[in-house]
Amino acid sequence: MTEHSPHAPLIERILDDLAGQGWSQQTLALPAALSRALADECRRRHSAGALAPASVGRGSGQVIDEGIRGDHIQWLTPGESASVDGYLAVLDELRERLNRELFLGLEDYECHFALYPPGSFYRRHLDRFRDDDRRTVTTVCYLNEDWLPEHGGALRIELADGREHDVLPAAGTLVVFMSGDFPHEVLPASRERLSVTGWYRRRGNGPL
C-alpha cells in the first residue's frame, strides 16, 4: 500500500484502536457503491441457492444447529466478481499494515458472505478454535442499508472489562477485533441481515 492510498486514514484508525484496545468499529468504511454491490451479489447468490446453512463444530463433528447459529454462508475467492475483488483489495492493504506496524505475522485472509434470515441469531462464541490457533484477527463488514435500532440484529461484543458493546449492522460499518480475546454474539433481527465476515490467519497449530 502506498501512502497515497484512499484507505490510509481508515487503516490508521483501525491500527490505533487495535494497538490500544484490541478492537475497532469504523462507520462508512466502504464506499456506498461497493457496499451496495456486495449486498446485491450476496442476495443474488442466496436466491440461486449458493449460500448454505452454516455448521458448528470441527471436522467430522460438524453439524447444522439453528439453536446455535442460523446464518447461511458462502466462502469467497478472488476473481469471482469486481465487488468481491474490490473488498479483498482493501482487506489486503489492512493485512500488510497490521504486519508492518503490529508484527502479527498474518499470512492469509478467509471470508464469506453471511445472510441471517429474520429471527435467526448466533450464540456467544470465540472465533479462535481450541484446536486451531491460526485465526488471529476477525473482520465483519455490514451491508444493510437503512438499518434502524428497532430492527435488532446487533453484534454484541464482550469487552475486556466485562462491559457489552453493541454494533448495529448498518451498511459500510466495519468491525475488527482480536479473534481470541472477545466473545461475541449476533442478536436476532426483524429483517434480513447481510455481512462479509472474515479472519486473518497466521502460521500456527492447525486442527489436531
KETI-35139 format. One record per atom (N, C-alpha, C): residue in three letters; x, y, z. Coordinates in steps of 0.02 Angstrom, whole numbers, padded with zeros to 5 digits, always signed. Example, Ala and Ser with C-alpha at 12.3 -4.5 7.8 and 13.67 -1.06 7.14 Angstrom:
ALA+00660-00284+00390
ALA+00615-00225+00390
ALA+00660-00165+00390
SER+00642-00112+00354
SER+00684-00053+00357
SER+00645+00002+00394
***
This chain:
MET+00042-00060+00000
MET+00000+00000+00000
MET+00044+00062+00000
THR+00029+00111-00043
THR+00067+00173-00043
THR+00036+00221+00007
GLU+00075+00274+00023
GLU+00050+00323+00071
GLU-00008+00363+00042
HIS-00019+00358-00025
HIS-00073+00395-00057
HIS-00136+00353-00064
SER-00138+00294-00035
SER-00197+00252-00040
SER-00257+00287-00010
PRO-00315+00284-00043
PRO-00375+00316-00014
PRO-00398+00283+00051
HIS-00373+00223+00064
HIS-00393+00187+00125
HIS-00346+00201+00184
ALA-00294+00241+00174
ALA-00244+00251+00226
ALA-00274+00279+00291
PRO-00317+00330+00289
PRO-00344+00356+00352
PRO-00385+00304+00390
LEU-00425+00265+00354
LEU-00464+00211+00386
LEU-00417+00162+00419
ILE-00366+00141+00384
ILE-00320+00090+00410
ILE-00282+00117+00471
GLU-00263+00181+00470
GLU-00230+00211+00527
GLU-00274+00208+00589
ARG-00338+00223+00582
ARG-00384+00222+00639
ARG-00390+00151+00666
ILE-00395+00102+00622
ILE-00400+00032+00644
ILE-00337+00011+00681
LEU-00279+00029+00654
LEU-00216+00011+00687
LEU-00213+00041+00757
ASP-00231+00104+00764
ASP-00229+00137+00829
ASP-00275+00102+00878
ASP-00336+00084+00856
ASP-00384+00051+00900
ASP-00359-00018+00922
LEU-00334-00057+00874
LEU-00311-00125+00891
LEU-00252-00122+00939
ALA-00206-00075+00929
ALA-00150-00069+00974
ALA-00171-00048+01043
GLY-00223-00006+01047
GLY-00243+00021+01112
GLY-00293-00020+01150
GLN-00341-00052+01114
GLN-00394-00087+01149
GLN-00412-00155+01120
GLY-00381-00174+01064
GLY-00393-00240+01036
GLY-00452-00246+00990
TRP-00490-00191+00980
TRP-00548-00194+00935
TRP-00560-00124+00906
SER-00595-00123+00849
SER-00609-00060+00815
SER-00676-00064+00780
GLN-00712-00008+00782
GLN-00775-00002+00746
GLN-00772+00060+00703
GLN-00780+00052+00637
GLN-00775+00107+00590
GLN-00839+00111+00549
THR-00872+00168+00550
THR-00932+00178+00509
THR-00912+00204+00441
LEU-00952+00189+00391
LEU-00940+00211+00322
LEU-00869+00194+00299
ALA-00847+00133+00318
ALA-00780+00110+00299
ALA-00776+00094+00225
LEU-00831+00074+00194
LEU-00832+00059+00123
LEU-00870+00113+00085
PRO-00851+00127+00023
PRO-00893+00170-00018
PRO-00963+00140-00025
ALA-01013+00183-00027
ALA-01082+00159-00030
ALA-01094+00114-00090
ALA-01063+00131-00147
ALA-01073+00091-00207
ALA-01045+00021-00199
LEU-00988+00014-00165
LEU-00959-00053-00155
LEU-01001-00093-00106
SER-01023-00061-00052
SER-01066-00096-00004
SER-01130-00120-00037
ARG-01159-00078-00079
ARG-01222-00096-00113
ARG-01210-00153-00162
ALA-01154-00151-00198
ALA-01139-00204-00246
ALA-01129-00271-00211
LEU-01095-00270-00154
LEU-01086-00332-00116
LEU-01152-00359-00090
ALA-01196-00314-00066
ALA-01261-00336-00043
ALA-01302-00367-00099
ASP-01301-00336-00157
ASP-01338-00363-00215
ASP-01311-00431-00234
GLU-01245-00439-00233
GLU-01216-00503-00251
GLU-01233-00557-00200
CYS-01231-00539-00136
CYS-01249-00587-00085
CYS-01321-00611-00094
ARG-01366-00565-00108
ARG-01437-00585-00118
ARG-01445-00627-00181
ARG-01409-00610-00234
ARG-01414-00650-00296
ARG-01391-00721-00283
ARG-01336-00727-00249
ARG-01310-00794-00235
ARG-01357-00834-00190
HIS-01387-00799-00142
HIS-01434-00834-00097
HIS-01496-00857-00137
SER-01521-00814-00182
SER-01579-00832-00223
SER-01564-00891-00268
ALA-01500-00897-00289
ALA-01479-00953-00332
ALA-01463-01016-00293
GLY-01469-01013-00227
GLY-01455-01072-00186
GLY-01382-01084-00171
ALA-01340-01033-00181
ALA-01268-01042-00171
ALA-01247-01036-00098
LEU-01287-01003-00056
LEU-01272-00997+00015
LEU-01303-01056+00052
ALA-01263-01088+00094
ALA-01286-01148+00130
ALA-01290-01133+00205
PRO-01335-01168+00241
PRO-01337-01160+00314
PRO-01269-01173+00345
ALA-01246-01129+00388
ALA-01181-01136+00420
ALA-01183-01191+00472
SER-01126-01224+00480
SER-01122-01278+00529
SER-01083-01255+00590
VAL-01087-01294+00643
VAL-01047-01283+00703
VAL-01006-01346+00715
GLY-00951-01339+00753
GLY-00908-01396+00765
GLY-00851-01397+00715
ARG-00808-01449+00722
ARG-00747-01455+00682
ARG-00744-01523+00650
GLY-00715-01526+00589
GLY-00702-01590+00556
GLY-00764-01632+00548
SER-00758-01696+00565
SER-00814-01743+00558
SER-00870-01729+00607
GLY-00857-01686+00656
GLY-00908-01670+00706
GLY-00952-01611+00688
GLN-00946-01585+00626
GLN-00986-01528+00606
GLN-01059-01547+00599
VAL-01102-01504+00626
VAL-01174-01514+00619
VAL-01207-01446+00608
ILE-01266-01447+00579
ILE-01306-01387+00572
ILE-01353-01384+00631
ASP-01349-01330+00670
ASP-01390-01323+00731
ASP-01414-01251+00735
GLU-01476-01238+00712
GLU-01502-01171+00711
GLU-01517-01145+00781
GLY-01511-01187+00832
GLY-01515-01165+00901
GLY-01451-01131+00924
ILE-01397-01138+00884
ILE-01334-01105+00898
ILE-01321-01048+00848
ARG-01328-01063+00784
ARG-01320-01012+00732
ARG-01367-01025+00674
GLY-01393-00971+00644
GLY-01443-00980+00592
GLY-01425-00946+00526
ASP-01362-00927+00518
ASP-01343-00893+00456
ASP-01331-00941+00399
HIS-01335-00915+00338
HIS-01318-00951+00277
HIS-01256-00918+00248
ILE-01207-00958+00226
ILE-01143-00930+00206
ILE-01119-00958+00139
GLN-01073-00921+00109
GLN-01033-00945+00052
GLN-00965-00914+00056
TRP-00913-00955+00054
TRP-00844-00931+00056
TRP-00827-00895-00009
LEU-00787-00843-00004
LEU-00769-00801-00062
LEU-00697-00814-00083
THR-00686-00810-00149
THR-00619-00817-00176
THR-00607-00761-00227
PRO-00543-00741-00235
PRO-00528-00688-00283
PRO-00548-00707-00354
GLY-00565-00657-00394
GLY-00582-00668-00464
GLY-00654-00684-00477
GLU-00696-00686-00426
GLU-00767-00704-00436
GLU-00808-00645-00462
SER-00791-00585-00441
SER-00829-00526-00462
SER-00789-00464-00445
ALA-00808-00408-00477
ALA-00773-00345-00463
ALA-00785-00322-00392
SER-00845-00333-00366
SER-00860-00310-00298
SER-00820-00349-00246
VAL-00817-00415-00254
VAL-00778-00456-00208
VAL-00704-00438-00212
ASP-00678-00429-00272
ASP-00607-00410-00280
ASP-00593-00342-00250
GLY-00640-00295-00257
GLY-00631-00229-00227
GLY-00627-00232-00152
TYR-00670-00274-00122
TYR-00669-00281-00049
TYR-00604-00315-00027
LEU-00585-00369-00060
LEU-00525-00405-00041
LEU-00462-00361-00047
ALA-00462-00315-00094
ALA-00404-00270-00102
ALA-00396-00225-00040
VAL-00452-00200-00014
VAL-00449-00158+00047
VAL-00423-00200+00105
LEU-00449-00260+00112
LEU-00429-00302+00169
LEU-00357-00324+00163
ASP-00330-00331+00102
ASP-00260-00349+00095
ASP-00215-00290+00114
GLU-00235-00229+00098
GLU-00198-00171+00121
GLU-00194-00170+00197
LEU-00251-00185+00230
LEU-00251-00186+00303
LEU-00205-00241+00329
ARG-00205-00299+00297
ARG-00162-00354+00319
ARG-00088-00333+00317
GLU-00069-00300+00263
GLU+00001-00278+00256
GLU+00020-00230+00312
ARG-00024-00183+00329
ARG-00009-00135+00381
ARG-00010-00167+00450
LEU-00055-00214+00462
LEU-00055-00250+00526
LEU+00011-00286+00537
ASN+00037-00316+00484
ASN+00102-00350+00490
ASN+00158-00300+00500
ARG+00156-00245+00464
ARG+00211-00197+00467
ARG+00213-00160+00534
GLU+00153-00141+00559
GLU+00150-00099+00619
GLU+00142-00139+00684
LEU+00104-00194+00681
LEU+00090-00232+00742
LEU+00125-00300+00744
PHE+00161-00317+00691
PHE+00202-00378+00689
PHE+00162-00441+00703
LEU+00104-00447+00671
LEU+00059-00503+00685
LEU+00075-00566+00644
GLY+00114-00559+00591
GLY+00131-00618+00551
GLY+00072-00649+00516
LEU+00026-00608+00491
LEU-00034-00633+00458
LEU-00017-00655+00387
GLU-00034-00718+00372
GLU-00014-00746+00307
GLU-00069-00744+00255
ASP-00132-00751+00276
ASP-00186-00752+00227
ASP-00250-00728+00260
TYR-00302-00725+00218
TYR-00367-00699+00239
TYR-00421-00744+00209
GLU-00468-00764+00250
GLU-00526-00803+00225
GLU-00589-00767+00245
CYS-00639-00768+00201
CYS-00701-00733+00218
CYS-00760-00764+00181
HIS-00820-00750+00205
HIS-00881-00775+00173
HIS-00937-00724+00179
PHE-00983-00727+00132
PHE-01047-00693+00140
PHE-01085-00728+00196
ALA-01120-00689+00236
ALA-01164-00717+00288
ALA-01232-00682+00283
LEU-01284-00722+00274
LEU-01353-00696+00271
LEU-01392-00727+00327
TYR-01418-00685+00371
TYR-01460-00708+00426
TYR-01533-00694+00409
PRO-01575-00745+00401
PRO-01646-00733+00391
PRO-01676-00700+00452
PRO-01733-00666+00446
PRO-01764-00635+00504
PRO-01774-00685+00561
GLY-01757-00664+00621
GLY-01765-00706+00680
GLY-01706-00750+00697
SER-01658-00758+00651
SER-01601-00802+00664
SER-01548-00764+00704
PHE-01500-00802+00731
PHE-01450-00774+00777
PHE-01389-00819+00778
TYR-01339-00798+00817
TYR-01279-00838+00828
TYR-01260-00829+00901
ARG-01263-00883+00939
ARG-01250-00878+01011
ARG-01177-00859+01025
ARG-01165-00837+01086
ARG-01099-00812+01105
ARG-01045-00864+01093
HIS-00989-00841+01066
HIS-00934-00886+01048
HIS-00870-00845+01040
LEU-00814-00881+01037
LEU-00749-00853+01017
LEU-00733-00877+00947
ASP-00696-00837+00909
ASP-00680-00855+00841
ASP-00618-00899+00835
ARG-00579-00905+00889
ARG-00520-00948+00886
ARG-00538-01016+00914
PHE-00526-01068+00875
PHE-00541-01136+00896
PHE-00491-01162+00947
ARG-00514-01207+00990
ARG-00469-01236+01039
ARG-00412-01275+01007
ASP-00427-01307+00950
ASP-00376-01350+00917
ASP-00345-01317+00856
ASP-00354-01251+00847
ASP-00326-01217+00789
ASP-00319-01143+00807
ASP-00257-01120+00818
ASP-00246-01052+00841
ASP-00225-01004+00785
ARG-00238-01023+00722
ARG-00215-00981+00667
ARG-00257-00918+00658
ARG-00322-00921+00672
ARG-00363-00861+00665
ARG-00340-00809+00717
THR-00320-00750+00692
THR-00290-00700+00736
THR-00332-00636+00741
VAL-00357-00612+00684
VAL-00396-00550+00683
VAL-00460-00563+00644
THR-00516-00544+00675
THR-00583-00552+00644
THR-00604-00486+00612
THR-00637-00491+00554
THR-00667-00432+00522
THR-00739-00447+00505
VAL-00783-00399+00516
VAL-00852-00404+00495
VAL-00872-00339+00462
CYS-00894-00342+00400
CYS-00917-00283+00364
CYS-00991-00291+00347
TYR-01032-00243+00367
TYR-01104-00248+00359
TYR-01128-00215+00295
LEU-01183-00242+00268
LEU-01207-00223+00201
LEU-01280-00203+00200
ASN-01307-00179+00257
ASN-01379-00169+00264
ASN-01397-00095+00264
GLU-01427-00073+00209
GLU-01447-00003+00203
GLU-01508+00012+00246
ASP-01512+00074+00271
ASP-01570+00099+00308
ASP-01586+00056+00369
TRP-01533+00033+00404
TRP-01543-00008+00464
TRP-01558+00037+00523
LEU-01610+00020+00561
LEU-01631+00059+00619
LEU-01622+00017+00683
PRO-01612+00050+00740
PRO-01604+00012+00803
PRO-01661-00036+00817
GLU-01721-00018+00798
GLU-01778-00062+00812
GLU-01777-00126+00769
HIS-01735-00128+00719
HIS-01729-00190+00679
HIS-01690-00244+00717
GLY-01654-00226+00770
GLY-01615-00276+00807
GLY-01552-00295+00770
GLY-01532-00359+00779
GLY-01476-00387+00740
GLY-01407-00361+00758
ALA-01399-00333+00817
ALA-01333-00306+00835
ALA-01282-00361+00844
LEU-01219-00344+00831
LEU-01162-00385+00853
LEU-01147-00362+00924
ARG-01152-00407+00972
ARG-01139-00391+01043
ARG-01071-00419+01062
ILE-01024-00374+01078
ILE-00956-00394+01095
ILE-00945-00386+01170
GLU-00916-00437+01201
GLU-00897-00432+01272
GLU-00827-00403+01276
LEU-00820-00344+01305
LEU-00756-00311+01309
LEU-00715-00337+01367
ALA-00652-00316+01370
ALA-00605-00344+01419
ALA-00627-00329+01491
ASP-00662-00273+01502
ASP-00683-00255+01569
ASP-00752-00284+01587
GLY-00779-00327+01544
GLY-00843-00359+01557
GLY-00903-00321+01529
ARG-00893-00260+01506
ARG-00948-00223+01476
ARG-00966-00254+01408
GLU-01028-00242+01387
GLU-01050-00265+01321
GLU-01058-00205+01275
HIS-01034-00213+01214
HIS-01039-00160+01164
HIS-01078-00186+01105
ASP-01132-00152+01086
ASP-01174-00172+01030
ASP-01157-00132+00967
VAL-01151-00167+00911
VAL-01138-00135+00846
VAL-01198-00149+00801
LEU-01232-00096+00779
LEU-01286-00106+00731
LEU-01256-00123+00663
PRO-01287-00169+00626
PRO-01258-00193+00563
PRO-01275-00147+00503
ALA-01261-00082+00510
ALA-01277-00034+00458
ALA-01227-00039+00401
ALA-01250-00026+00341
ALA-01208-00032+00281
ALA-01144+00008+00288
GLY-01087-00023+00272
GLY-01023+00010+00273
GLY-00987+00007+00339
THR-01020-00015+00393
THR-00986-00020+00458
THR-00939-00080+00457
LEU-00878-00069+00479
LEU-00827-00121+00482
LEU-00804-00129+00555
VAL-00806-00191+00580
VAL-00783-00207+00647
VAL-00723-00253+00640
VAL-00670-00238+00678
VAL-00608-00277+00676
VAL-00588-00290+00749
PHE-00573-00354+00766
PHE-00552-00368+00834
PHE-00508-00430+00836
MET-00470-00436+00890
MET-00426-00493+00900
MET-00469-00555+00913
SER-00459-00606+00873
SER-00506-00663+00871
SER-00510-00702+00936
GLY-00454-00707+00972
GLY-00454-00748+01033
GLY-00473-00712+01096
ASP-00489-00646+01091
ASP-00497-00606+01151
ASP-00568-00582+01166
PHE-00613-00586+01118
PHE-00678-00553+01126
PHE-00736-00601+01110
PRO-00766-00630+01161
PRO-00828-00667+01149
PRO-00881-00620+01119
HIS-00922-00647+01074
HIS-00971-00605+01042
HIS-01030-00647+01018
GLU-01085-00614+01002
GLU-01145-00649+00978
GLU-01182-00603+00929
VAL-01224-00634+00888
VAL-01268-00598+00842
VAL-01339-00603+00869
LEU-01370-00546+00883
LEU-01438-00545+00909
LEU-01489-00551+00852
PRO-01548-00578+00867
PRO-01599-00586+00814
PRO-01620-00518+00786
ALA-01639-00519+00723
ALA-01662-00459+00689
ALA-01731-00471+00659
SER-01767-00416+00646
SER-01833-00422+00617
SER-01832-00420+00541
ARG-01772-00411+00512
ARG-01764-00410+00439
ARG-01701-00447+00421
GLU-01695-00463+00357
GLU-01636-00498+00332
GLU-01572-00457+00347
ARG-01519-00492+00365
ARG-01458-00459+00388
ARG-01399-00488+00349
LEU-01360-00444+00316
LEU-01306-00466+00272
LEU-01238-00440+00297
SER-01186-00480+00288
SER-01119-00458+00304
SER-01068-00498+00264
VAL-01007-00473+00264
VAL-00948-00512+00244
VAL-00907-00522+00307
THR-00898-00584+00327
THR-00862-00600+00389
THR-00798-00637+00371
GLY-00743-00617+00402
GLY-00679-00648+00384
GLY-00629-00649+00440
TRP-00573-00683+00426
TRP-00519-00691+00476
TRP-00451-00688+00442
TYR-00407-00648+00471
TYR-00337-00652+00454
TYR-00306-00709+00493
ARG-00264-00748+00458
ARG-00234-00807+00490
ARG-00158-00802+00487
ARG-00127-00826+00540
ARG-00055-00829+00543
ARG-00034-00903+00541
ARG+00030-00915+00533
ARG+00054-00983+00538
ARG+00047-01005+00611
GLY+00022-01064+00623
GLY+00013-01087+00691
GLY-00005-01161+00693
ASN-00037-01181+00746
ASN-00057-01250+00754
ASN-00126-01260+00724
GLY-00130-01302+00673
GLY-00194-01317+00642
GLY-00231-01370+00680
PRO-00287-01395+00651
PRO-00327-01446+00685
PRO-00285-01507+00703
LEU-00297-01533+00762
LEU-00261-01592+00786
LEU-00289-01654+00754
***
